[in-house]
Amino acid sequence: MLSTRLRRILPAVPFVALTIALAAAAPSFAADSMRILSPLSGEVVSGELLIEGSITTSEPTDLTVGLAEQRLGECGPLVIERSTTVAASTEFSFSVPTQRFSDGVYCVVAIAADGALSHVVGDVTLVNGIDDFGDLQLPTLGDDSAQPPVEEEVEAAGPFDGVAALAPVVFAATAALGMLVLVFLYVARRRLTE
């Protein structure tokens, strides 16, 4: 009785495997990603900086693109930024004025989905003809009652935040294991009946 059932099911195994493979490759299972396409690392830029890239998400998301000073290979805080909401799976383009920034090496930073997606291009050299005087601090006139910056609370990510990306892999592995078990049972049953 078992071998008859297995014989009926076995021809459907390739169809099931193909269905699972197509479902796992569907855009709904695609991992979100973002990439800055221009400027590239090592480029020398000046004036208006055109930042171009692409983002792949399942829904519209907030996107922030900016420029950060780079010192000793590390990117500092953003010195200028532009933010907008972008459609799902689209290309983006921002024009950032850099004329008032001193010459030096900068990082181009893109952050989306509340920090879940980010891409950084370092070693972008800005040449505007403005000298940087290093750590020289000039006295300023103005209000002495400057308020200190407000510190924001940072929430730690939960243990199941990255599970959505693993779901298609686990699903496909379970299906493959199920098919192997069916083939093993079929072969074992044939050996027992012979």
C-alpha positions in Angstrom: 0.0 0.0 0.0 2.8 2.4 0.8 4.7 1.7 -2.4 1.6 2.5 -4.5 1.2 5.8 -2.7 4.9 6.6 -3.2 4.7 5.7 -6.9 1.8 8.1 -7.3 3.6 10.9 -5.4 7.1 10.5 -6.9 6.3 12.0 -10.3 5.0 15.2 -8.5 8.4 15.7 -6.7 10.1 17.7 -9.5 6.9 19.8 -9.8 7.0 20.5 -6.1 10.7 21.3 -6.2 10.2 23.7 -9.1 7.3 25.4 -7.3 9.4 25.9 -4.2 12.4 27.2 -6.2 10.2 29.7 -8.0 8.5 30.8 -4.8 11.9 31.3 -3.1 13.1 33.4 -6.0 10.0 35.6 -6.1 10.6 39.4 -5.3 8.6 39.0 -2.1 11.4 36.9 -0.7 14.2 39.1 -2.1 16.4 40.7 0.5 16.2 44.5 0.8 19.4 46.2 -0.4 20.8 49.6 -1.2 23.8 50.7 -3.2 25.4 54.1 -4.0 26.4 54.0 -7.7 28.0 57.5 -7.9 30.3 58.9 -6.7 32.7 56.0 -6.4 35.6 55.6 -3.9 38.6 57.6 -5.0 36.8 60.2 -7.1 37.6 63.9 -6.9 34.5 66.1 -6.8 33.7 69.8 -6.4 30.7 72.1 -6.4 27.3 70.4 -6.7 27.7 66.7 -5.8 25.3 64.3 -7.6 24.7 61.2 -5.5 23.0 58.4 -7.4 22.1 54.9 -6.3 19.5 52.2 -6.2 17.4 50.7 -3.5 15.4 47.4 -3.4 12.7 47.2 -0.9 9.2 45.6 -0.7 7.5 49.0 0.2 8.2 52.7 0.1 10.8 53.8 2.7 12.5 56.9 4.1 16.0 57.5 2.6 18.6 59.9 3.9 21.7 60.7 1.9 24.6 62.8 3.1 28.2 63.7 3.3 30.4 63.0 6.4 34.0 64.1 7.0 36.5 61.2 6.9 39.4 61.2 9.3 41.9 58.3 9.8 39.7 56.1 7.7 36.5 56.6 9.8 33.4 58.5 8.8 32.3 61.2 11.2 28.8 62.6 11.6 26.9 63.9 8.6 27.8 67.5 7.7 25.0 67.8 5.2 22.1 65.5 4.4 19.0 65.2 2.2 16.0 63.1 3.1 12.9 61.9 1.2 10.6 58.9 0.9 11.4 56.7 -2.1 9.2 54.1 -3.8 9.9 50.4 -3.5 12.7 49.1 -5.7 13.8 52.3 -7.5 16.8 54.4 -8.3 17.5 57.6 -6.4 19.4 60.8 -7.2 20.2 63.7 -4.9 22.1 66.9 -5.6 24.1 68.1 -2.6 25.8 71.6 -2.5 29.4 71.2 -1.3 30.7 74.7 -2.1 30.9 75.8 1.5 32.8 72.7 2.7 36.6 72.7 3.0 38.8 70.5 0.9 39.4 67.0 2.2 38.3 63.4 2.1 34.6 62.7 2.8 32.3 59.7 3.0 29.0 59.6 1.0 26.4 57.9 3.2 23.0 56.5 2.4 20.7 55.3 5.2 17.2 53.8 4.7 14.5 51.9 6.6 15.4 53.5 9.9 19.0 52.4 9.7 18.2 48.8 8.6 19.8 49.5 5.2 22.9 51.6 4.7 25.8 52.0 2.2 28.9 54.1 2.6 31.4 55.1 -0.1 34.6 56.4 1.5 37.6 58.2 0.1 35.7 60.8 -2.0 38.0 63.8 -2.3 36.3 67.2 -2.2 38.2 70.1 -3.8 36.6 73.5 -3.5 39.7 75.6 -2.9 38.8 76.1 0.8 41.6 75.4 3.2 40.9 73.5 6.4 42.6 74.9 9.4 42.6 71.7 11.3 41.6 72.0 14.9 41.8 75.8 15.1 38.8 77.0 17.0 37.9 80.7 16.5 36.0 82.5 19.2 32.4 83.2 18.4 30.1 86.0 19.5 26.6 85.2 20.4 24.3 83.6 22.9 26.1 82.0 25.9 23.0 80.0 26.8 23.6 77.4 24.1 21.9 74.2 25.1 23.7 70.9 25.1 22.6 68.4 22.4 19.9 66.0 23.5 20.9 62.4 23.6 18.5 60.0 21.9 17.7 56.5 23.2 18.8 53.6 21.0 16.7 50.5 20.9 18.5 47.2 20.5 17.3 44.9 17.8 15.2 41.9 18.9 16.4 38.3 18.4 13.9 37.7 15.6 14.5 40.9 13.5 16.6 39.0 10.8 14.4 35.9 10.6 12.4 37.2 7.6 15.5 37.0 5.4 16.1 33.4 6.4 12.5 32.2 5.9 12.9 31.3 2.2 16.2 29.4 2.9 14.7 27.4 5.7 11.6 26.7 3.6 13.6 25.4 0.6 15.9 23.3 2.9 12.9 21.7 4.5 11.3 20.9 1.1 14.6 19.4 -0.1 14.9 17.3 3.0 11.3 16.1 2.6 12.0 15.1 -1.0 15.1 13.2 0.1 13.1 11.3 2.7 10.5 10.4 0.1 13.1 9.1 -2.3 14.8 7.1 0.5 11.5 5.6 1.6 10.7 4.6 -2.0 14.1 3.0 -2.5 14.0 1.2 0.9 10.5 -0.1 0.1 11.6 -1.4 -3.3 14.6 -3.2 -1.7 12.3 -4.8 0.9 9.8 -6.1 -1.7 12.5 -7.6 -4.0 
